[in-house]
Amino acid sequence: MASSNFVDYVKIFCRSGKGGPGSKHLYRDKLTQKGGPDGGDGGRGGHIILRGSKNYWTLIHLKYARHIHAGDGEGGSQSRSFGKEGEDKVIEVPCGTVVYDAETGEFLCDITEDGEEVVLVKGGRGGQGNWHFRTATNQTPRFAQPGEPSIEQTVILQLKVLADVGLVGFPNAGKSTLLSVVSAAKPEIANYPFTTLVPNLGIVAYRDNRSFVMADIPGIIEGASEGRGLGLRFLRHIERNSILLFMIPADSDDIIAEYNILLNELKQYNPELVGKQRILAITKCDMLDDELMIEIKKLVPNDIQTVFISSLTGLGIMELKDLIWTEINKESNKVVEITHRPMEVAYHEEEEEMEEEIDEEEDDDLSKYKGIGWDEL
């Protein structure tokens, strides 16, 4: 999928349906001139419902449908007939979607399972008909309840992709190359920094027809927590990962220093990420001999499992798969719990600016073809 088609942030306006009014009808027919109240209740207004769907992995289908309105409930009628309920509006979102209040930044809910449903905005209740208000002293009430008004709310949908292992590293560390080798994913690969601009997912085949999901995010540089490079915008996509795979090239000036920088940037973004199980992969090892590998191994901290790999020659790839499979199947790594913090206003404004820039670029691209017929393309 093209990078412009990957949308992980959308702000939408939701309005539920208003409840229908209750009826104040009094029963009359040719034999009954002064019958009692028989007004029915109004129908409930439609809800705005979020539903998880495994058929989506991006929020692009909501990018140009940002106003969601549910149906209004119908009014009650005679013979204690209830009004029809308003039509619910179901919004299908990819699993891993988190919802925040756009005005306060408060966390509202998240969708993690296929088919899981959450009522995001409730429809207004229908008003009661006059039948409910009859008493011994007021046997013909000529009033009924109005329906409750609709509820309007602007929310932010933020996608945090679901994967078993997340790749963390500096630009050009070989993350996209590894993903392209071990899965059918086709990320962009080039010899310049920040080739990867959006997260990529790949299903990695393992022994006996088993598999796991690997997520590649754009590279992190020192100072990313202060907005350098692509900042920390895409780190939310590894919050749900079972384990983290740190990738550092063998030709780095200081492998341990780079590892500590990456660890510190994760800590600045979310301290909970530091508690995840970590594996260190030394990449581009086709240029190393056994002696150099032994020397590098001595420098690496003993508390992290290390694998030497080469995506070009296949060195250590199977060993890495075995290690990942072992770690993601440990009971301690299977349960991935994250604390959803309130969204900061500054972060929200940054996302809005990035969205506007992308929209402007797309408009500029489309303007090139304005007025051109099909035969000229």
Secondary structure in CASP SS format (residue, H / E / C, confidence):
PFRMAT SS
TARGET T0000
AUTHOR 0000-0000-0000
METHOD secondary structure of the structure
MODEL  1
M C 1.00
A C 1.00
S H 1.00
S H 1.00
N H 1.00
F C 1.00
V C 1.00
D C 1.00
Y E 1.00
V E 1.00
K E 1.00
I E 1.00
F E 1.00
C E 1.00
R E 1.00
S C 1.00
G C 1.00
K C 1.00
G C 1.00
G C 1.00
P C 1.00
G C 1.00
S C 1.00
K C 1.00
H C 1.00
L E 1.00
Y C 1.00
R C 1.00
D C 1.00
K C 1.00
L C 1.00
T C 1.00
Q C 1.00
K C 1.00
G C 1.00
G C 1.00
P E 1.00
D C 1.00
G C 1.00
G C 1.00
D C 1.00
G C 1.00
G C 1.00
R C 1.00
G C 1.00
G C 1.00
H C 1.00
I E 1.00
I E 1.00
L E 1.00
R E 1.00
G E 1.00
S E 1.00
K C 1.00
N C 1.00
Y C 1.00
W C 1.00
T C 1.00
L C 1.00
I H 1.00
H H 1.00
L H 1.00
K C 1.00
Y C 1.00
A C 1.00
R C 1.00
H E 1.00
I E 1.00
H E 1.00
A C 1.00
G C 1.00
D C 1.00
G C 1.00
E C 1.00
G C 1.00
G C 1.00
S E 1.00
Q C 1.00
S C 1.00
R C 1.00
S E 1.00
F C 1.00
G C 1.00
K C 1.00
E C 1.00
G C 1.00
E C 1.00
D C 1.00
K E 1.00
V E 1.00
I E 1.00
E E 1.00
V E 1.00
P E 1.00
C C 1.00
G C 1.00
T E 1.00
V E 1.00
V E 1.00
Y E 1.00
D E 1.00
A C 1.00
E C 1.00
T C 1.00
G C 1.00
E C 1.00
F E 1.00
L E 1.00
C E 1.00
D E 1.00
I E 1.00
T C 1.00
E C 1.00
D C 1.00
G C 1.00
E C 1.00
E E 1.00
V E 1.00
V E 1.00
L E 1.00
V E 1.00
K C 1.00
G C 1.00
G C 1.00
R C 1.00
G C 1.00
G C 1.00
Q C 1.00
G C 1.00
N H 1.00
W H 1.00
H H 1.00
F H 1.00
R C 1.00
T C 1.00
A C 1.00
T C 1.00
N C 1.00
Q C 1.00
T C 1.00
P C 1.00
R C 1.00
F C 1.00
A C 1.00
Q C 1.00
P C 1.00
G C 1.00
E C 1.00
P C 1.00
S C 1.00
I C 1.00
E E 1.00
Q E 1.00
T E 1.00
V E 1.00
I E 1.00
L E 1.00
Q E 1.00
L E 1.00
K C 1.00
V C 1.00
L C 1.00
A C 1.00
D C 1.00
V E 1.00
G E 1.00
L E 1.00
V E 1.00
G E 1.00
F C 1.00
P C 1.00
N C 1.00
A C 1.00
G C 1.00
K H 1.00
S H 1.00
T H 1.00
L H 1.00
L H 1.00
S H 1.00
V H 1.00
V H 1.00
S C 1.00
A C 1.00
A C 1.00
K C 1.00
P C 1.00
E C 1.00
I C 1.00
A C 1.00
N C 1.00
Y C 1.00
P C 1.00
F C 1.00
T C 1.00
T C 1.00
L C 1.00
V C 1.00
P C 1.00
N E 1.00
L E 1.00
G E 1.00
I E 1.00
V E 1.00
A E 1.00
Y C 1.00
R H 1.00
D H 1.00
N H 1.00
R C 1.00
S E 1.00
F E 1.00
V E 1.00
M E 1.00
A E 1.00
D E 1.00
I C 1.00
P C 1.00
G C 1.00
I C 1.00
I C 1.00
E C 1.00
G C 1.00
A H 1.00
S H 1.00
E H 1.00
G C 1.00
R C 1.00
G C 1.00
L C 1.00
G C 1.00
L C 1.00
R H 1.00
F H 1.00
L H 1.00
R H 1.00
H H 1.00
I H 1.00
E C 1.00
R C 1.00
N C 1.00
S C 1.00
I E 1.00
L E 1.00
L E 1.00
F E 1.00
M E 1.00
I E 1.00
P E 1.00
A C 1.00
D C 1.00
S C 1.00
D C 1.00
D C 1.00
I H 1.00
I H 1.00
A H 1.00
E H 1.00
Y H 1.00
N H 1.00
I H 1.00
L H 1.00
L H 1.00
N H 1.00
E H 1.00
L H 1.00
K H 1.00
Q H 1.00
Y H 1.00
N C 1.00
P H 1.00
E H 1.00
L H 1.00
V H 1.00
G H 1.00
K C 1.00
Q E 1.00
R E 1.00
I E 1.00
L E 1.00
A E 1.00
I E 1.00
T E 1.00
K C 1.00
C H 1.00
D H 1.00
M H 1.00
L C 1.00
D C 1.00
D H 1.00
E H 1.00
L H 1.00
M H 1.00
I H 1.00
E H 1.00
I H 1.00
K H 1.00
K H 1.00
L H 1.00
V C 1.00
P C 1.00
N C 1.00
D C 1.00
I C 1.00
Q E 1.00
T E 1.00
V E 1.00
F E 1.00
I C 1.00
S C 1.00
S C 1.00
L C 1.00
T C 1.00
G C 1.00
L C 1.00
G C 1.00
I H 1.00
M H 1.00
E H 1.00
L H 1.00
K H 1.00
D H 1.00
L H 1.00
I H 1.00
W H 1.00
T H 1.00
E H 1.00
I H 1.00
N C 1.00
K C 1.00
E H 1.00
S H 1.00
N H 1.00
K H 1.00
V C 1.00
V C 1.00
E C 1.00
I C 1.00
T C 1.00
H C 1.00
R C 1.00
P C 1.00
M C 1.00
E C 1.00
V H 1.00
A H 1.00
Y H 1.00
H H 1.00
E H 1.00
E H 1.00
E H 1.00
E H 1.00
E H 1.00
M H 1.00
E H 1.00
E H 1.00
E H 1.00
I H 1.00
D H 1.00
E H 1.00
E H 1.00
E H 1.00
D H 1.00
D H 1.00
D H 1.00
L H 1.00
S H 1.00
K C 1.00
Y C 1.00
K C 1.00
G C 1.00
I C 1.00
G C 1.00
W H 1.00
D H 1.00
E H 1.00
L C 1.00
END
